[in-house]
Amino acid sequence: MAHGLHVDGVTRPGSGEAALLVDPATGDIVDTVSQASAAEVTAAVDAAAAAFPGWAARTPGERARVLLRLADLLEDDAEALTDLEVAETGKPVAVFRDGELPFAADNLRFFAGSARSLEGTGAGSFSAGYTSMLVRRPLGVVAGIAPWNFPLVMAVWKIGPALAAGNTIVLKPAPSTPRSAIRLAELAARAGLPAGVLNVVTGGADVGQALVHDRRVAMVSVTGSPGAGRAVMESAATSTKRVHLELGGKAPALVFGDADLQAAATALTMAATYNSGQDCTAATRAYVHTSVADRLTGLLAEQMGRVRVGHPREEATDIGPLVSTGHRDRVHGFVTRAVAAGATLRAGGVLPEGPGAYYPPTLLTGAAQDAEIVQDEVFGPVLVLGTFETEDEAVALANDSAYGLASSIWTTDVATALRVAPRIQAGVTWVNDHLPIASEAPHGGVKGSGFGKDMSHEAVLEYTVTQHVMIKHALRQAHDSFRPA
């Protein structure tokens, strides 16, 4: 049985119920993990609160060195981390080992550098006889709630900026994908992170609620569903704590008549199917100018047929299974209801036989704009294609969503791109690509996709508060500060 806690520098079992971990590629049970009790969540916050003063007092350089060592250890431990992540999520080995894990290490190295450039806005004399300094301070204890689709990467996105800024953290990974978070905490201890600075507690919504309700937790950072985000906001309101939310997306891709259609079809297929479509920034809605809609539909159907769906431990596999058969059935339900309502299936959409939670890349056309498959987050390898006649119509369709995380524009006309991009309500808009991210660039959304930024220096600032330090140095008696001098 895998241990479910890393508290105050020690990995140990939790005393809560044990959860089964299932390999989505086979349906086999790969492990069980002991979950945390309410008392153990309190103990984790105790440890984080006790460790905070010492960690916050470390110099930025000292904090940076620990993060840099952790990045190195992450890469050194690639084989073990890959085994854990593939068994729990069904990610292809090559995708995680050669892509996500190196990116997580790069994130940590970026946050290490950002720790050393966390400055206030300088000093100034704004009132006679006084000098003011604006200083960035850590918040205290942070609670991080990570999702199941990118267990290691999303854990790093929460741990990295929080620790760089001088906070301590209690991380709750998703119940079905907890082991890489425990491993990450053990590697952090080997990197020299003091006991109590990073704690991990496993469990479900009850563990998350216990964290949110603890008044010593200054901030809650959540990546999850809109429902989970709303529940956290409601709970956080009782103690007026800061909330940082990334709550999914329904990314549109606007393909104009002058676009390179072959390039668009290739990139959008990858963007719709990467991680089996279980990505908040995935391309899920393509709106295409009517003059090229038929051609792009054919190209997309052809490209989706080339995606290699297979066992995640085979090097040639492009996409593995969805995270569970239950989730696979949910995705298929969206597709079958869309077809029943009049949409046309152009590729995929058929449940494969045999074990595992596999689902083929799927392309639909003709769905109504108000259909659930257009409006709701499916979270599978499903792309819905619609059409537009005018630029204004394209923008209106793109913005007709509760979400606002990611988007893309496909055109060879730079003027079109520059006109349209500012009109799209999304945290990121790519031009002639869809999905690439960088440690230096902020990731986060608007509207129902939440607020706050992951990655970049903006993420580190999210985990700080500005303190105004005002120093009196006048030799004369200070005047009444509520009246002019």
FENRARA-V932939 format. One record per residue. N is the residue number from 1. RES is the residue in one small letter. OMEGA is omega in whole degrees, 0 to 359 (NA if undefined). D_FIRST is the distance of its C-alpha to the first C-alpha in Angstrom with 2 decimals. Layout:
BEGIN
n=(N:N)
res=(RES:RES)
omega=(OMEGA:OMEGA)
d_first=(D_FIRST:D_FIRST)
END
This chain:
BEGIN
n=(1:2:3:4:5:6:7:8:9:10:11:12:13:14:15:16:17:18:19:20:21:22:23:24:25:26:27:28:29:30:31:32:33:34:35:36:37:38:39:40:41:42:43:44:45:46:47:48:49:50:51:52:53:54:55:56:57:58:59:60:61:62:63:64:65:66:67:68:69:70:71:72:73:74:75:76:77:78:79:80:81:82:83:84:85:86:87:88:89:90:91:92:93:94:95:96:97:98:99:100:101:102:103:104:105:106:107:108:109:110:111:112:113:114:115:116:117:118:119:120:121:122:123:124:125:126:127:128:129:130:131:132:133:134:135:136:137:138:139:140:141:142:143:144:145:146:147:148:149:150:151:152:153:154:155:156:157:158:159:160:161:162:163:164:165:166:167:168:169:170:171:172:173:174:175:176:177:178:179:180:181:182:183:184:185:186:187:188:189:190:191:192:193:194:195:196:197:198:199:200:201:202:203:204:205:206:207:208:209:210:211:212:213:214:215:216:217:218:219:220:221:222:223:224:225:226:227:228:229:230:231:232:233:234:235:236:237:238:239:240:241:242:243:244:245:246:247:248:249:250:251:252:253:254:255:256:257:258:259:260:261:262:263:264:265:266:267:268:269:270:271:272:273:274:275:276:277:278:279:280:281:282:283:284:285:286:287:288:289:290:291:292:293:294:295:296:297:298:299:300:301:302:303:304:305:306:307:308:309:310:311:312:313:314:315:316:317:318:319:320:321:322:323:324:325:326:327:328:329:330:331:332:333:334:335:336:337:338:339:340:341:342:343:344:345:346:347:348:349:350:351:352:353:354:355:356:357:358:359:360:361:362:363:364:365:366:367:368:369:370:371:372:373:374:375:376:377:378:379:380:381:382:383:384:385:386:387:388:389:390:391:392:393:394:395:396:397:398:399:400:401:402:403:404:405:406:407:408:409:410:411:412:413:414:415:416:417:418:419:420:421:422:423:424:425:426:427:428:429:430:431:432:433:434:435:436:437:438:439:440:441:442:443:444:445:446:447:448:449:450:451:452:453:454:455:456:457:458:459:460:461:462:463:464:465:466:467:468:469:470:471:472:473:474:475:476:477:478:479:480:481:482:483:484:485)
res=(m:a:h:g:l:h:v:d:g:v:t:r:p:g:s:g:e:a:a:l:l:v:d:p:a:t:g:d:i:v:d:t:v:s:q:a:s:a:a:e:v:t:a:a:v:d:a:a:a:a:a:f:p:g:w:a:a:r:t:p:g:e:r:a:r:v:l:l:r:l:a:d:l:l:e:d:d:a:e:a:l:t:d:l:e:v:a:e:t:g:k:p:v:a:v:f:r:d:g:e:l:p:f:a:a:d:n:l:r:f:f:a:g:s:a:r:s:l:e:g:t:g:a:g:s:f:s:a:g:y:t:s:m:l:v:r:r:p:l:g:v:v:a:g:i:a:p:w:n:f:p:l:v:m:a:v:w:k:i:g:p:a:l:a:a:g:n:t:i:v:l:k:p:a:p:s:t:p:r:s:a:i:r:l:a:e:l:a:a:r:a:g:l:p:a:g:v:l:n:v:v:t:g:g:a:d:v:g:q:a:l:v:h:d:r:r:v:a:m:v:s:v:t:g:s:p:g:a:g:r:a:v:m:e:s:a:a:t:s:t:k:r:v:h:l:e:l:g:g:k:a:p:a:l:v:f:g:d:a:d:l:q:a:a:a:t:a:l:t:m:a:a:t:y:n:s:g:q:d:c:t:a:a:t:r:a:y:v:h:t:s:v:a:d:r:l:t:g:l:l:a:e:q:m:g:r:v:r:v:g:h:p:r:e:e:a:t:d:i:g:p:l:v:s:t:g:h:r:d:r:v:h:g:f:v:t:r:a:v:a:a:g:a:t:l:r:a:g:g:v:l:p:e:g:p:g:a:y:y:p:p:t:l:l:t:g:a:a:q:d:a:e:i:v:q:d:e:v:f:g:p:v:l:v:l:g:t:f:e:t:e:d:e:a:v:a:l:a:n:d:s:a:y:g:l:a:s:s:i:w:t:t:d:v:a:t:a:l:r:v:a:p:r:i:q:a:g:v:t:w:v:n:d:h:l:p:i:a:s:e:a:p:h:g:g:v:k:g:s:g:f:g:k:d:m:s:h:e:a:v:l:e:y:t:v:t:q:h:v:m:i:k:h:a:l:r:q:a:h:d:s:f:r:p:a)
omega=(178:178:184:182:164:187:177:175:184:173:183:178:168:181:177:181:177:179:178:175:188:175:183:179:185:187:181:174:182:182:166:180:179:185:185:171:178:179:180:172:177:179:178:177:175:183:180:180:180:183:188:184:181:180:179:181:177:177:176:179:179:177:180:182:178:180:178:177:178:178:178:181:177:180:179:184:188:184:181:180:178:179:181:185:181:182:184:187:186:177:172:181:184:181:181:185:187:183:188:182:176:179:177:177:178:175:181:179:176:181:175:178:181:177:184:177:180:187:169:182:173:183:178:177:184:177:185:178:181:171:181:172:176:190:176:179:173:184:184:179:179:172:177:178:189:182:182:187:176:189:183:183:182:174:178:179:178:182:186:182:180:181:179:182:179:177:165:189:168:183:172:175:177:184:184:183:189:196:179:177:176:179:179:179:178:177:179:177:177:179:179:178:182:178:177:181:176:179:180:175:181:179:184:186:180:177:177:179:177:177:184:184:181:185:178:177:186:184:175:178:186:164:184:183:175:179:178:179:179:179:179:179:179:180:181:181:182:178:174:179:180:181:179:191:166:196:173:183:177:196:174:172:181:184:181:187:182:185:170:189:179:178:179:181:181:184:181:174:177:183:179:187:180:183:183:179:182:185:183:180:183:173:184:180:174:175:191:177:186:183:182:187:182:181:181:178:179:180:179:179:179:181:180:177:180:180:184:177:183:181:185:181:174:187:184:184:174:177:177:181:166:190:180:176:176:179:176:179:177:179:181:177:176:184:182:178:178:179:179:181:175:177:181:179:181:178:175:176:181:179:178:176:176:183:177:184:184:175:185:171:191:179:179:172:173:177:178:182:180:179:182:182:176:187:186:180:181:178:175:185:187:178:178:183:174:184:174:178:186:178:180:178:179:180:180:178:179:184:181:182:175:184:177:183:186:181:174:179:181:182:173:182:182:179:177:180:182:177:189:186:181:183:181:182:182:179:177:173:176:175:180:170:178:172:186:177:181:181:184:186:182:178:179:188:176:180:184:177:175:182:186:185:167:183:179:177:177:179:180:179:178:184:179:172:178:176:175:176:186:188:176:179:180:178:181:177:179:178:175:187:178:179:179:178:NA)
d_first=(0.00:3.80:6.46:9.05:12.13:14.59:17.53:20.65:19.48:16.27:12.64:10.70:8.55:10.70:12.41:12.96:11.85:8.55:9.59:9.46:10.10:13.11:15.14:18.59:20.43:19.43:17.82:14.93:11.36:9.69:6.11:5.02:5.63:7.20:10.84:13.85:16.59:20.24:20.72:18.00:19.75:22.92:21.58:20.70:24.25:25.64:24.27:25.61:28.93:29.37:28.72:31.02:34.41:33.58:32.03:34.88:37.36:36.16:38.67:37.90:38.05:35.41:33.01:33.89:33.15:29.55:29.11:30.85:28.65:25.54:27.15:27.71:24.16:22.97:25.26:24.35:20.65:21.68:20.09:16.50:17.05:18.76:16.02:13.59:16.46:17.85:14.79:14.38:18.13:20.07:22.27:24.38:23.46:26.99:27.11:24.13:24.68:28.45:28.88:26.31:24.71:28.20:29.31:26.58:27.73:31.28:30.53:29.35:32.50:34.62:33.24:33.89:37.48:37.73:36.77:39.98:42.19:41.22:44.74:46.74:49.98:52.25:54.89:57.96:60.73:60.81:62.79:65.64:64.62:60.89:58.44:55.24:52.01:49.22:45.91:42.40:39.91:36.14:35.16:32.62:29.08:27.94:25.23:23.97:22.50:21.54:21.57:19.54:22.37:22.41:19.20:20.09:23.85:23.97:21.82:24.40:27.21:26.23:25.22:28.12:31.10:29.80:29.35:32.54:34.50:33.30:30.93:27.54:24.78:21.80:20.02:18.20:16.83:16.92:14.16:13.84:13.97:12.34:10.87:14.41:15.47:13.03:14.24:17.73:17.66:16.75:19.57:21.85:21.47:22.47:25.32:26.69:25.71:26.23:23.54:23.46:25.08:21.98:19.21:16.38:15.23:13.29:14.60:17.63:21.33:21.22:19.42:21.97:24.80:23.92:24.17:27.40:28.97:28.57:32.10:31.14:29.60:32.59:31.42:28.90:28.34:27.04:26.72:26.41:28.58:31.97:30.78:27.96:30.56:33.06:30.69:29.86:33.59:34.50:32.05:33.03:36.66:36.34:35.92:37.74:35.04:35.21:33.39:32.65:31.94:31.41:31.43:31.96:35.08:37.46:39.10:42.62:44.31:48.11:49.81:53.54:56.19:56.70:53.04:51.98:50.53:48.89:47.07:46.10:44.80:42.70:41.20:40.68:38.91:36.41:36.22:35.62:32.95:31.01:27.28:28.38:30.43:27.50:29.35:31.35:34.21:34.40:37.92:38.08:41.81:44.54:48.09:50.67:54.43:56.17:58.17:55.14:52.75:53.38:53.01:49.76:48.34:49.08:47.62:44.37:44.03:44.67:42.15:39.39:40.07:39.39:35.86:33.55:30.70:28.20:24.81:23.31:22.94:26.66:28.74:31.54:29.56:30.87:28.56:25.44:24.22:24.01:20.67:20.52:22.95:23.72:24.82:26.71:28.56:29.46:30.95:32.84:34.17:35.82:37.44:38.75:40.18:41.85:43.50:44.60:46.18:48.21:46.20:46.59:43.74:44.61:41.44:38.09:37.18:36.29:32.88:31.95:31.17:28.07:24.31:22.82:23.85:26.82:30.00:33.21:35.08:37.47:40.91:42.92:46.48:48.72:46.32:48.07:47.42:46.28:43.88:40.24:39.21:41.47:40.60:36.89:33.89:32.71:29.96:30.35:32.64:35.73:39.02:41.97:45.43:48.43:51.85:54.21:57.87:58.30:56.49:56.56:55.01:52.21:51.40:51.60:49.17:46.71:46.82:46.66:42.99:41.02:39.01:40.21:37.66:38.96:41.99:44.08:47.78:49.20:52.80:55.04:57.16:56.09:58.24:56.30:52.99:54.39:55.86:52.88:49.94:51.02:51.41:47.85:45.59:42.44:40.65:41.19:43.79:43.75:46.99:46.88:43.13:40.06:36.61:37.06:35.83:36.28:34.79:38.29:38.82:37.65:35.48:35.88:37.84:40.46:41.04:38.00:35.90:35.77:37.04:36.18:35.51:32.59:33.43:36.85:38.49:38.81:35.07:35.37:38.33:36.30:34.32:37.54:40.51:44.11:45.69:49.48:50.84:54.60:56.67:60.16:62.55:65.98:68.54:70.39:69.31:66.83:68.31:67.00:64.06:64.77:68.26:69.60:70.50)
END
